[in-house]
Amino acid sequence: MGKKIAVLVTDRQGEALRMSVGLILLDDTVDVYVMDRKMEETEKNLLNFETMKDMGMNVYTNSKENPDMEYLSTDEIAEKLPEYDHVLPY
């Protein structure tokens, strides 16, 4: 059985999104949380985001500047984190 992993995307958005997509190759469940700001709309970020959607990954945000992601308040995110085997802040 695979692990349940949360990736908290903070400062290094491009690297965090790329790594999140790579983690699903191990058959782990990976949820992504874009924290505190709008996702930078670079070509690589948009490609990784589209890949996440195509692969059925959950992508959450606490910033209303990300309308294509499911909004959760910071408190709601904090309540979800204990259910993960690993939480990776990036």
DSSP file (Angstrom, degrees, kcal/mol; ACC not computed):
  #  RESIDUE AA STRUCTURE BP1 BP2  ACC     N-H-->O    O-->H-N    N-H-->O    O-->H-N    TCO  KAPPA ALPHA  PHI   PSI    X-CA   Y-CA   Z-CA
    1    1 A M              0   0    0      0, 0.0    27,-0.1     0, 0.0    26,-0.0   0.000 360.0 360.0 360.0 136.0    0.0    0.0    0.0
    2    2 A G        -     0   0    0     25,-0.3    26,-0.2     1,-0.1     2,-0.1  -0.219 360.0-105.9 -75.6 166.0    1.3    3.4   -0.9
    3    3 A K        -     0   0    0     81,-0.0    26,-2.6    82,-0.0     2,-0.6  -0.457  22.7-123.3 -85.5 161.4    2.0    6.3    1.4
    4    4 A K  E     -a   29   0A   0     24,-0.2    81,-2.3    -2,-0.1    82,-1.7  -0.952  35.5-173.8-108.1 119.5   -0.2    9.5    1.7
    5    5 A I  E     -ab  30  86A   0     24,-3.4    26,-2.7    -2,-0.6     2,-0.5  -0.932  16.6-160.6-122.8 135.6    1.9   12.5    1.0
    6    6 A A  E     -ab  31  87A   0     80,-2.5    82,-3.3    -2,-0.4     2,-0.6  -0.960   7.2-160.2-111.4 132.0    1.2   16.3    1.3
    7    7 A V  E     -ab  32  88A   0     24,-2.6    26,-2.9    -2,-0.5     2,-0.8  -0.960   5.3-155.0-112.3 119.6    3.4   18.8   -0.5
    8    8 A L  E     -ab  33  89A   0     80,-2.4    82,-3.2    -2,-0.6     2,-0.7  -0.846  10.9-152.4 -95.1 110.3    3.2   22.3    0.8
    9    9 A V  E     +a   34   0A   0     24,-3.2    26,-2.7    -2,-0.8     4,-0.1  -0.737  38.4 135.4 -88.7 114.1    4.2   24.6   -2.1
   10   10 A T        -     0   0    0     -2,-0.7     3,-0.3    24,-0.1    -1,-0.1   0.468  68.8  -3.3-121.8 -95.7    5.7   27.8   -0.7
   11   11 A D  S    S+     0   0    0      1,-0.2     2,-1.1     2,-0.1     3,-0.2   0.900 126.9  48.7 -77.3 -43.4    8.8   29.6   -2.0
   12   12 A R     >  +     0   0    0     78,-1.6     4,-2.4     1,-0.2    -1,-0.2  -0.586  65.8 163.6-101.8  72.6   10.1   27.2   -4.7
   13   13 A Q  H  >  +     0   0    0     -2,-1.1     4,-2.7    -3,-0.3     5,-0.3   0.908  69.8  50.7 -59.5 -48.2    6.9   26.7   -6.6
   14   14 A G  H  > S+     0   0    0      1,-0.2     4,-2.1    -3,-0.2    -1,-0.2   0.924 114.3  43.3 -58.7 -47.4    8.4   25.3   -9.8
   15   15 A E  H  > S+     0   0    0      1,-0.2     4,-2.6     2,-0.2    -1,-0.2   0.894 114.1  51.4 -66.2 -40.7   10.5   22.7   -8.0
   16   16 A A  H  X S+     0   0    0     -4,-2.4     4,-2.1     2,-0.2    -2,-0.2   0.904 111.6  46.3 -65.4 -41.9    7.7   21.7   -5.7
   17   17 A L  H  X S+     0   0    0     -4,-2.7     4,-1.8    -5,-0.2    -1,-0.2   0.911 113.4  49.0 -67.8 -41.7    5.2   21.2   -8.5
   18   18 A R  H  X S+     0   0    0     -4,-2.1     4,-1.9    -5,-0.3    -2,-0.2   0.930 112.8  47.5 -61.4 -46.5    7.6   19.2  -10.5
   19   19 A M  H  X S+     0   0    0     -4,-2.6     4,-2.0     1,-0.2    -1,-0.2   0.877 107.5  57.1 -63.8 -38.1    8.5   17.0   -7.6
   20   20 A S  H  X S+     0   0    0     -4,-2.1     4,-0.7     1,-0.2    -1,-0.2   0.908 107.5  47.3 -60.8 -42.9    4.8   16.5   -6.7
   21   21 A V  H >< S+     0   0    0     -4,-1.8     3,-0.8     1,-0.2     4,-0.3   0.907 110.8  52.9 -65.3 -40.6    4.2   15.1  -10.2
   22   22 A G  H >< S+     0   0    0     -4,-1.9     3,-1.4     1,-0.2     4,-0.2   0.833  99.4  63.5 -63.7 -32.9    7.2   12.8   -9.9
   23   23 A L  H ><>S+     0   0    0     -4,-2.0     3,-1.4     1,-0.3     5,-0.7   0.772  89.7  66.3 -65.6 -26.0    6.0   11.4   -6.6
   24   24 A I  G X<5S+     0   0    0     -3,-0.8     3,-1.7    -4,-0.7    -1,-0.3   0.683  82.2  77.5 -71.9 -13.8    2.9    9.8   -8.1
   25   25 A L  G < 5S+     0   0    0     -3,-1.4    -1,-0.3    -4,-0.3    -2,-0.2   0.714  88.3  58.9 -65.4 -19.0    5.2    7.4  -10.1
   26   26 A L  G < 5S-     0   0    0     -3,-1.4    -1,-0.3    -4,-0.2    -2,-0.1   0.251 118.5-110.9 -92.9  11.9    5.6    5.4   -6.9
   27   27 A D  T < 5S+     0   0    0     -3,-1.7   -25,-0.3     1,-0.2     2,-0.2   0.736  72.5 141.0  62.7  25.0    1.9    4.8   -6.6
   28   28 A D      < -     0   0    0     -5,-0.7     2,-0.6   -26,-0.2    -1,-0.2  -0.619  59.6-112.4 -88.0 156.3    1.7    7.1   -3.5
   29   29 A T  E     -a    4   0A   0    -26,-2.6   -24,-3.4    -2,-0.2     2,-0.5  -0.821  38.3-169.8 -87.9 122.7   -1.3    9.4   -3.0
   30   30 A V  E     -a    5   0A   0     -2,-0.6    28,-0.6   -26,-0.2     2,-0.4  -0.967  10.2-173.4-122.2 122.2    0.0   13.0   -3.3
   31   31 A D  E     -ac   6  58A   0    -26,-2.7   -24,-2.6    -2,-0.5     2,-0.4  -0.925  14.1-148.2-110.8 140.3   -2.0   16.1   -2.4
   32   32 A V  E     -ac   7  59A   0     26,-2.7    28,-3.4    -2,-0.4     2,-0.5  -0.899   8.9-166.2-114.9 136.1   -0.6   19.5   -3.2
   33   33 A Y  E     -ac   8  60A   0    -26,-2.9   -24,-3.2    -2,-0.4     2,-0.8  -0.950   8.2-156.7-123.1 109.0   -1.2   22.7   -1.2
   34   34 A V  E     -ac   9  61A   0     26,-3.0    28,-1.3    -2,-0.5    29,-0.4  -0.779  28.0-150.8 -86.4 113.0   -0.3   26.0   -2.9
   35   35 A M        -     0   0    0    -26,-2.7    26,-0.0    -2,-0.8    -2,-0.0  -0.708  46.0 -21.9-102.3 135.2    0.2   28.2    0.1
   36   36 A D  S    S+     0   0    0     -2,-0.4     2,-0.3     0, 0.0    -1,-0.2   0.321 113.4  43.9  68.4  -1.6   -0.2   31.9    0.7
   37   37 A R  S    S-     0   0    0     26,-0.1    26,-0.2    -3,-0.0    25,-0.1  -0.988  89.3 -75.2-162.6 170.0    0.1   33.3   -2.8
   38   38 A K        -     0   0    0     -2,-0.3     2,-0.3     1,-0.1    28,-0.1  -0.419  52.8-106.6 -69.7 142.7   -0.9   32.9   -6.5
   39   39 A M        -     0   0    0     -2,-0.1     2,-0.2     1,-0.1    -1,-0.1  -0.555  39.4-111.2 -68.4 131.4    0.8   30.1   -8.4
   40   40 A E        -     0   0    0     -2,-0.3     2,-1.5     1,-0.1    -1,-0.1  -0.467  23.4-133.4 -65.2 132.1    3.3   31.7  -10.8
   41   41 A E        +     0   0    0     -2,-0.2     2,-0.2     4,-0.1    -1,-0.1  -0.390  50.0 147.0 -91.3  59.6    2.0   31.2  -14.3
   42   42 A T     >  -     0   0    0     -2,-1.5     4,-2.5     1,-0.1     5,-0.2  -0.503  62.2-109.3 -85.0 162.9    5.2   29.9  -15.9
   43   43 A E  H  > S+     0   0    0      1,-0.2     4,-2.1     2,-0.2     5,-0.2   0.913 119.4  47.0 -58.7 -44.1    5.1   27.4  -18.8
   44   44 A K  H  > S+     0   0    0      2,-0.2     4,-2.7     1,-0.2     5,-0.2   0.912 111.8  49.7 -66.7 -43.1    6.5   24.6  -16.5
   45   45 A N  H  > S+     0   0    0      1,-0.2     4,-2.6     2,-0.2    -2,-0.2   0.926 112.1  47.8 -62.0 -44.0    4.1   25.4  -13.6
   46   46 A L  H  X S+     0   0    0     -4,-2.5     4,-2.4     2,-0.2    -1,-0.2   0.896 112.1  49.8 -65.1 -39.6    1.1   25.4  -15.9
   47   47 A L  H  X S+     0   0    0     -4,-2.1     4,-2.3    -5,-0.2    -2,-0.2   0.930 113.1  46.3 -63.2 -45.6    2.2   22.1  -17.5
   48   48 A N  H  X S+     0   0    0     -4,-2.7     4,-2.4     2,-0.2    -2,-0.2   0.894 112.1  51.1 -64.5 -39.4    2.7   20.5  -14.1
   49   49 A F  H  X S+     0   0    0     -4,-2.6     4,-2.2     2,-0.2    -2,-0.2   0.918 110.6  48.3 -64.0 -43.4   -0.6   21.8  -12.9
   50   50 A E  H  X S+     0   0    0     -4,-2.4     4,-2.6     1,-0.2    -2,-0.2   0.896 110.5  51.9 -62.9 -40.1   -2.4   20.3  -16.0
   51   51 A T  H  X S+     0   0    0     -4,-2.3     4,-2.1     2,-0.2    -2,-0.2   0.914 107.9  52.1 -62.2 -42.8   -0.6   17.0  -15.4
   52   52 A M  H  <>S+     0   0    0     -4,-2.4     5,-2.6     1,-0.2     4,-0.3   0.922 111.2  46.7 -59.0 -45.1   -1.8   17.0  -11.8
   53   53 A K  H ><5S+     0   0    0     -4,-2.2     3,-1.2     1,-0.2    -2,-0.2   0.920 111.7  50.9 -63.9 -43.0   -5.4   17.6  -12.9
   54   54 A D  H 3<5S+     0   0    0     -4,-2.6    -1,-0.2     1,-0.3    -2,-0.2   0.834 110.5  49.6 -63.0 -32.7   -5.1   14.9  -15.6
   55   55 A M  T 3<5S-     0   0    0     -4,-2.1    -1,-0.3    -5,-0.2    -2,-0.2   0.419 116.7-113.8 -88.2   0.9   -3.7   12.4  -13.1
   56   56 A G  T < 5 +     0   0    0     -3,-1.2    -3,-0.2    -4,-0.3     2,-0.1   0.721  58.9 159.9  76.1  21.2   -6.6   13.1  -10.6
   57   57 A M      < -     0   0    0     -5,-2.6     2,-0.5    -6,-0.2    -1,-0.2  -0.461  42.6-118.1 -73.8 149.0   -4.4   14.7   -8.0
   58   58 A N  E     -c   31   0A   0    -28,-0.6   -26,-2.7    -2,-0.1     2,-0.5  -0.779  29.5-171.6 -87.2 128.4   -5.9   17.0   -5.4
   59   59 A V  E     +c   32   0A   0     -2,-0.5    11,-1.9   -28,-0.2     2,-0.3  -0.981   8.2 178.1-124.4 119.6   -4.6   20.5   -5.5
   60   60 A Y  E     -cd  33  70A   0    -28,-3.4   -26,-3.0    -2,-0.5     2,-0.3  -0.743   6.2-171.7-116.3 162.1   -5.7   22.9   -2.7
   61   61 A T  E     -cd  34  71A   0      9,-2.1    11,-2.8    -2,-0.3   -26,-0.2  -0.991  27.6-153.4-150.3 153.4   -4.8   26.5   -1.9
   62   62 A N  S    S+     0   0    0    -28,-1.3     2,-0.5    -2,-0.3    12,-0.2   0.172  79.5  87.2-107.5  14.5   -5.4   29.0    0.8
   63   63 A S    >   -     0   0    0    -29,-0.4     3,-1.6   -26,-0.2   -26,-0.1  -0.962  66.7-152.2-116.2 124.1   -5.1   31.9   -1.6
   64   64 A K  T 3  S+     0   0    0     -2,-0.5    -1,-0.1     1,-0.3     7,-0.1   0.512  89.3  81.5 -72.3  -1.8   -8.3   33.0   -3.4
   65   65 A E  T 3  S+     0   0    0      1,-0.2    -1,-0.3     2,-0.1   -26,-0.1   0.499  80.5  70.1 -77.5  -3.7   -5.9   34.2   -6.2
   66   66 A N    X   +     0   0    0     -3,-1.6     3,-1.7     1,-0.1    -1,-0.2  -0.698  58.9 168.5-113.3  76.3   -5.9   30.5   -7.5
   67   67 A P  T 3  S+     0   0    0      0, 0.0    -1,-0.1     0, 0.0     4,-0.1   0.705  71.5  61.8 -67.3 -19.7   -9.5   30.1   -8.8
   68   68 A D  T 3  S+     0   0    0      2,-0.1     2,-0.3     0, 0.0    -9,-0.1   0.424  97.5  71.7 -85.9   2.4   -8.7   26.7  -10.5
   69   69 A M  S <  S-     0   0    0     -3,-1.7     2,-0.4   -11,-0.0    -9,-0.2  -0.824  94.7 -98.4-116.2 155.4   -7.8   25.1   -7.2
   70   70 A E  E     -d   60   0A   0    -11,-1.9    -9,-2.1    -2,-0.3     2,-0.4  -0.604  42.0-131.8 -74.0 124.6  -10.0   24.0   -4.3
   71   71 A Y  E     +d   61   0A   0     -2,-0.4     2,-0.3   -11,-0.2    -9,-0.2  -0.623  31.9 168.6 -81.7 131.4   -9.9   26.7   -1.6
   72   72 A L        -     0   0    0    -11,-2.8   -12,-0.0    -2,-0.4    -2,-0.0  -0.992  34.5-117.2-134.1 140.8   -9.3   25.7    2.0
   73   73 A S     >  -     0   0    0     -2,-0.3     4,-2.3     1,-0.1     5,-0.2  -0.292  32.8-106.4 -68.2 163.2   -8.5   28.1    4.8
   74   74 A T  H  > S+     0   0    0      1,-0.2     4,-2.4     2,-0.2     5,-0.1   0.886 123.1  52.6 -58.5 -39.1   -5.2   27.8    6.5
   75   75 A D  H  > S+     0   0    0      2,-0.2     4,-1.8     1,-0.2    -1,-0.2   0.896 107.8  50.6 -64.3 -40.1   -7.0   26.3    9.6
   76   76 A E  H  > S+     0   0    0      2,-0.2     4,-1.2     1,-0.2    -2,-0.2   0.891 110.7  49.3 -65.1 -39.0   -8.7   23.7    7.4
   77   77 A I  H >X S+     0   0    0     -4,-2.3     4,-1.6     1,-0.2     3,-0.6   0.931 108.4  53.3 -64.1 -45.2   -5.4   22.8    5.8
   78   78 A A  H 3< S+     0   0    0     -4,-2.4    -1,-0.2     1,-0.2    -2,-0.2   0.859 106.6  53.2 -58.9 -36.4   -3.8   22.4    9.3
   79   79 A E  H 3< S+     0   0    0     -4,-1.8    -1,-0.2     1,-0.2    -2,-0.2   0.807 109.4  49.1 -68.8 -29.4   -6.6   20.1   10.3
   80   80 A K  H X< S+     0   0    0     -4,-1.2     3,-1.8    -3,-0.6    -2,-0.2   0.780  91.9  78.3 -80.0 -28.1   -6.0   17.8    7.3
   81   81 A L  G >< S+     0   0    0     -4,-1.6     3,-1.9     1,-0.3    -1,-0.2   0.804  81.0  64.3 -59.5 -35.6   -2.2   17.5    7.7
   82   82 A P  G 3  S+     0   0    0      0, 0.0    -1,-0.3     0, 0.0    -2,-0.1   0.712  91.7  67.0 -62.8 -16.4   -2.2   14.9   10.5
   83   83 A E  G <  S+     0   0    0     -3,-1.8     2,-0.2    -4,-0.1    -2,-0.2   0.538  86.6  90.4 -80.1  -4.3   -3.8   12.3    8.1
   84   84 A Y    <   -     0   0    0     -3,-1.9   -79,-0.2    -4,-0.2     3,-0.1  -0.630  68.5-145.9 -93.7 149.3   -0.7   12.2    5.9
   85   85 A D  S    S+     0   0    0    -81,-2.3     2,-0.3     1,-0.3   -80,-0.2   0.837  91.4  18.1 -74.5 -35.2    2.3    9.8    6.3
   86   86 A H  E     -b    5   0A   0    -82,-1.7   -80,-2.5    -3,-0.0     2,-0.5  -0.999  61.9-163.5-139.3 139.4    4.6   12.6    5.1
   87   87 A V  E     -b    6   0A   0     -2,-0.3   -80,-0.2   -82,-0.2   -82,-0.0  -0.986  11.9-166.0-123.0 119.1    4.3   16.3    4.8
   88   88 A L  E     -b    7   0A   0    -82,-3.3   -80,-2.4    -2,-0.5     2,-0.4  -0.887   4.5-158.5-111.5 105.3    6.9   18.0    2.6
   89   89 A P  E      b    8   0A   0      0, 0.0   -80,-0.2     0, 0.0   -82,-0.0  -0.694 360.0 360.0 -81.1 130.7    7.3   21.8    2.9
   90   90 A Y              0   0    0    -82,-3.2   -78,-1.6    -2,-0.4   -81,-0.2   0.328 360.0 360.0-127.5 360.0    8.8   23.2   -0.3
